[in-house]
Amino acid sequence: MAAINKAGRQRMLSQRIIKAYCQVGLGVEPRQSRIQIQNAVELFDSQLRQLQSGISDSKARQALSRLARQWRPVRSIATGPVNRAGAKKLMKHGDALLASAHQVTDLLDGAHGKQVGQLVNLAGRQRMLSQRLAKAYMLKLWGFDNPAMREEIEAAGREFADALTILRAAPENTPALNQELDAVALQWEWFRHALMLEGAYSYRLIVAEASESILQSMELITRMYEDLPAQ
């Protein structure tokens, strides 16, 4: 299940990098956002190497090779100058990177064939959605506002809410997991309302901080599912 968690985390990083890039461009905690980019790039590189050396399934390896190819342009843009032209390129390449990372995760989940593995996958996807929502919000404020971007926010919000309902009802949950998931439900209400706010700098900061809070909580929850006995 560790491989499922790592592959799932790559999905999150594909969105986190673009979110942090936009925050630099918008002047939202630019120093901390640059550190987020650097750390995310280093973690993606490290996990990619670990997955490449640890996966033997042929279909998963093919998908992983595609992921590695799509990572190169994202890495190059993310570590270069921050501007709207770069953000536009990241939008294009980031979606393809996310799709490939998701395919790798699903293939590993299918090969594992255990209910707990599915919970690791689903909880890990929540990490990605927290960053995808903040990413779309920041892109919208940086001049990429259009019906498709607004629909992305609405769709990602629906996915997050639906998955949270499933996770909270999972019979495998321990009391500790239920406590953490209840906390995320409260954080989600705050985040959901923050995404509706636009204009003032403080609103951008609220969205950035709320996305970080949910990401940290879902990272913990994913590890907790990973540590459950295989079923």
C-alpha positions in Angstrom: 0.0 0.0 0.0 3.0 2.3 0.4 3.2 2.5 -3.4 -0.4 3.4 -3.7 0.1 6.2 -1.2 3.2 7.5 -3.1 1.5 7.4 -6.5 -1.5 9.1 -5.0 0.7 11.8 -3.6 2.1 12.5 -7.1 -1.4 13.4 -8.1 -1.5 16.0 -5.3 1.9 17.4 -6.2 0.9 18.0 -9.8 -1.7 20.4 -8.5 0.2 21.8 -5.5 3.0 23.0 -7.8 0.7 25.0 -10.0 -1.2 26.4 -6.9 2.1 27.5 -5.3 3.3 29.0 -8.7 0.1 31.0 -8.9 0.5 32.2 -5.3 3.9 33.5 -6.1 2.5 35.3 -9.1 -0.3 36.8 -7.1 1.9 37.8 -4.2 0.3 35.4 -1.8 2.9 34.5 0.8 5.5 34.4 -2.1 8.5 33.3 0.0 6.6 30.4 1.5 5.0 29.6 -1.9 8.4 29.3 -3.5 9.5 26.9 -0.8 6.4 24.9 -1.5 7.4 24.7 -5.2 10.9 23.6 -4.3 9.8 21.0 -1.8 7.1 19.6 -4.1 9.5 19.3 -7.0 12.1 17.5 -4.9 9.4 15.2 -3.4 8.0 14.4 -6.9 11.5 13.5 -8.1 12.2 11.3 -5.1 8.9 9.4 -5.2 9.2 8.9 -9.0 12.6 7.2 -8.5 11.2 5.1 -5.7 8.2 4.0 -7.8 10.4 3.3 -10.8 12.6 1.0 -8.7 9.8 -0.7 -6.8 7.0 -1.4 -9.3 7.1 -4.7 -11.3 3.6 -4.7 -12.8 4.0 -4.2 -16.6 0.9 -1.9 -17.1 1.8 0.2 -14.1 5.4 0.5 -15.3 4.2 1.7 -18.7 2.0 4.3 -17.1 4.9 5.3 -14.9 7.1 5.8 -17.9 4.4 8.1 -19.4 4.3 10.0 -16.0 8.0 10.5 -16.1 7.9 12.0 -19.6 5.1 14.4 -18.7 6.9 15.4 -15.5 9.8 16.9 -17.4 8.1 20.0 -18.9 6.2 20.7 -15.6 9.4 20.5 -13.7 11.1 22.9 -16.1 8.4 25.5 -16.0 7.8 25.3 -12.3 11.5 25.9 -11.5 11.8 28.8 -14.0 10.5 32.4 -13.9 7.0 33.0 -12.6 4.7 34.7 -15.0 1.3 34.3 -16.6 2.7 32.6 -19.7 4.3 29.9 -17.4 1.0 29.5 -15.6 -0.8 28.9 -18.9 1.7 26.2 -19.9 1.4 24.6 -16.4 -2.4 24.4 -16.8 -2.0 22.4 -20.0 0.8 20.1 -18.8 -0.5 19.8 -15.3 -3.8 18.1 -16.4 -1.9 15.5 -18.4 0.4 14.9 -15.5 -2.5 14.5 -13.1 -4.2 12.0 -15.4 -1.1 9.9 -15.7 -0.5 9.9 -11.9 -4.1 8.9 -11.3 -3.7 6.0 -13.8 -0.6 4.7 -12.0 -2.4 4.9 -8.7 -5.5 3.1 -9.9 -3.4 0.4 -11.5 -1.6 -0.2 -8.2 -4.8 -0.1 -6.3 -6.3 -2.7 -8.7 -3.3 -5.0 -8.4 -3.5 -4.8 -4.6 -7.1 -5.8 -4.7 -7.8 -5.0 -1.0 -10.5 -2.7 0.5 -7.9 -0.9 2.6 -6.0 -0.1 -0.6 -9.1 1.5 -2.0 -9.4 3.6 1.1 -5.8 4.7 0.8 -6.4 5.6 -2.8 -9.6 7.6 -2.0 -8.1 9.4 1.0 -5.0 10.2 -1.0 -7.2 11.7 -3.8 -8.6 14.1 -1.2 -5.1 15.6 -0.8 -5.1 16.2 -4.5 -8.6 17.8 -4.5 -7.6 20.2 -1.7 -4.8 21.5 -3.9 -6.8 21.4 -7.2 -9.5 23.6 -5.6 -6.9 26.2 -4.4 -5.1 26.0 -7.7 -8.2 26.8 -9.7 -9.2 29.6 -7.4 -5.7 31.2 -7.7 -5.7 30.8 -11.5 -9.1 32.4 -11.7 -7.9 35.4 -9.7 -4.8 35.6 -11.9 -6.9 36.3 -15.0 -7.8 32.8 -16.1 -11.4 33.1 -15.1 -13.8 31.3 -17.5 -16.8 29.0 -17.3 -14.5 25.9 -17.5 -12.4 27.1 -14.5 -15.5 27.7 -12.4 -16.9 24.3 -13.3 -13.5 22.8 -12.3 -14.0 24.3 -8.8 -17.6 23.1 -8.6 -16.7 19.6 -9.8 -13.7 19.2 -7.5 -15.9 20.4 -4.6 -18.5 17.8 -5.3 -15.9 15.1 -5.6 -14.4 16.1 -2.3 -17.7 16.2 -0.4 -18.8 12.8 -1.9 -15.5 11.1 -1.0 -15.6 12.5 2.5 -19.0 11.0 3.0 -17.8 7.6 1.8 -14.7 7.7 4.0 -16.7 8.7 7.1 -19.0 5.7 6.6 -16.2 3.2 6.0 -16.6 0.2 8.4 -12.8 -0.1 8.6 -12.5 3.2 10.5 -11.0 3.2 13.9 -12.1 5.7 16.6 -9.0 7.8 15.8 -9.8 7.8 12.1 -13.4 8.9 12.8 -12.1 11.7 15.0 -9.7 13.0 12.2 -12.4 12.7 9.5 -14.9 14.6 11.7 -12.3 17.4 12.0 -11.8 17.4 8.2 -15.6 17.8 7.8 -15.4 21.0 9.8 -12.4 22.2 7.9 -14.2 21.5 4.6 -17.1 23.8 5.5 -14.6 26.6 6.2 -12.7 25.9 3.0 -15.9 25.6 0.9 -17.1 29.0 2.0 -13.6 30.6 1.5 -13.6 29.5 -2.1 -16.7 31.6 -2.7 -14.9 34.8 -1.6 -13.1 36.9 -4.1 -11.4 40.3 -4.2 -9.5 41.2 -1.1 -6.0 39.8 -0.5 -7.2 38.4 2.8 -9.5 36.0 0.9 -6.6 34.6 -1.1 -4.7 34.0 2.1 -7.7 32.3 3.7 -8.0 29.9 0.7 -4.2 29.2 0.8 -4.2 28.5 4.5 -7.4 26.4 4.4 -6.1 24.2 1.6 -2.9 23.6 3.7 -4.9 22.6 6.7 -7.0 20.1 4.8 -3.9 18.7 3.0 -2.1 18.1 6.3 -5.2 16.4 7.8 -5.8 14.2 4.7 -2.1 13.3 4.6 -2.4 12.0 8.2 -5.6 10.1 7.4 -4.1 8.5 4.3 -1.2 7.2 6.4 -3.6 5.9 9.0 -5.5 3.9 6.4 -2.1 2.7 5.1 -1.3 1.4 8.5 -4.5 -0.6 8.9 -4.3 -4.4 8.5 -4.8 -5.6 5.0 -8.4 -6.8 4.4 
